Structure formats: structure tokens, C-alpha cells
Amino acid sequence: MYANDLTSQPQPRIETFATTSVLNRNGVKPPGEVIGPDDRGLWWPTLPPRPSVDEVEQRKRPQEEVGKPELIKDIKYKLTYGVGNTQQTLPTNYEVYRQVVKAYPQRTPLELTLGVNDNSVEKAEPVSK
């Protein structure tokens, strides 16, 4: 973070030095070097290199203070499902992801509840027989 006053500036300037990502699919360990699973069942990529003091100082603008480099983790949950011959991918949440993970090994069909304007998946429950 960079700001003229790190203690009072509400939105400091954020710089990205390096990123890594990994795709968690159905709770199965992704290929390659990953860390985990964590206590939520998620796998994480190996950490990107920490920026050096020189790299941090080079991005500092005049009059700015420099904050301590932080690792920011971001998770986006999405569910891809079939309707007839088409597939739809919508954003969802952790609870729905966990239902899919539990259902996946036995290929248990799930009934999905969509959100407002069918723009998200709000719930996934095993289909009642």
C-alpha cells in the first residue's frame, strides 16, 4: 500500500508485485505444486515471491508512505451446470461449493436454486427421489 498518510487515507494505492492462481474443481487436488487443502477444503498455489525492498521503494511516488507488503487471497466461487445441451456458469458461494464437493464423488444430482434474475446459484441440494 502506498498513501500520503497511511493512517488516515481511506483508500491507499495498491500495487501488485506478483500473482499466482489455482483452479479448485469439485474438491479434487489440482495438478502441479499446491498447498493444502486448508480448513475449508481449498487448495492454494505456492506463494509468489515477496517483493524486495528495492522493488517496493521503486514504486513509491513523492510524498507517499510505504506500507508493509501483504499477501491478499481472493476466492471466486463459480458453478457450471447443464441445462439441456447447454452449459451455464454462474457465481456462487462457499456453501454451494461444499455441496458440490460432497455430491461429486457419487455423481449425486443436485437441485439448484438460482438468485435474482438467475444471475447466481444460491443453493444446491441433493435431488429428492
N, C-alpha and C positions, 0 to 999 in steps of 0.2 A: 504494500500500500504506500502511496505517496500522497501527501497533502501539505498545504501551507501550515495547518495546525492539526495534527493527528488526533488531539483530544477533543476538538470541538467541530471539526468539519464533518458534516453528516454523511457525505458520500465521497470518500477518498478515491483517488485514481488507482485503479488496479492494473497491474502489468502481469502478463502470463509469460513465464520463462520456459516452461516445458509442459507437455501433457502426455498422458497415456490413457488408454481406454481398453475395456474388455467387454464382450457381449456375454451376458449370462442368459442361457437359454434352457428353460424347463428345469432349472436346478442342477444341470449336468456340468461337471467341471469342464471349463473351456480349454482348448488346446493351448500350448505354449506355457510360458512361465507365469503363474498366477499365485496369489496369496489367498489363503482361506480354505474353506469357507469361514466367514465371520459368524457372529452370533445371530445373524438374521439369514444365514444360508447363502450369502452373496460372496462371489469370488471377486478379487480385485487384481488389477495389473500390478506388476512390480513398480515400485516408486520411480518417478522421473528423477533425474539428477537435481540436487539442490543448487540454486544459483550461487555463484561465488560472490564475494564482497565486491569485486570489481564489476561484475555484471549488474549488480543492484545499484551501485553508485553511478554507472554509466547511464542509466535510465532516469536518474534524478534530474529534475528541472530546477532552475534557480528558485530560491526561496522555499523549496519544498523540504519537508522532513521525510525520512525513510522509515517505514515500519518494518517489523520483523517478517521475513518470508514465511508464508503459511501454506500448508497443503490443503487444498479445497477439494472435497469429494462431492461429486454430483451424480445423482441417480435418476434415470428416467425409465419408468416402467411403461412398457407397451405390450399389448396383446394382439396377436394376429389370429384371426379365426375365419372359418369358411362359411359362406352363405351361398348355397347352390354351387356354381362353378367359379365363383369369385372369392377373393380373399380381401379382408378388411383389417387394417392395423389402426388401433386406437390407443390413446394414452390410458393408463390405469393406475392402480396404487399397489402398495406392498401386500395388502390383504388378498387382493385378487391374484397377484403373482404367486403367493404361497398356496392358494387353492389350485392353481395350475400345476405347480411343482408336485403337490400331493396326488393329483389326478393323472399326471403324465405317465408314470411307470406302468399302470394298468390300462392306460388309454381310456379312462373313465370319461364319458361325455359330460360336459358342463353346460348348464343353462346360464346364459349371461343376461345381466340387467344393465341396460345402457343408460347413460346420463342424458341430460337435457340436450335436445336436438341430435341425439345419437352421436355425440362428439367424444364420448369416453365410455369405458367399461367400469361400472360402479360395483358390480357384484358378480361372482362366479360360484355356482353351487352345483353339486352332482345332480344329474337328472334323476328324478324320482321314477321308479318303474311301476 
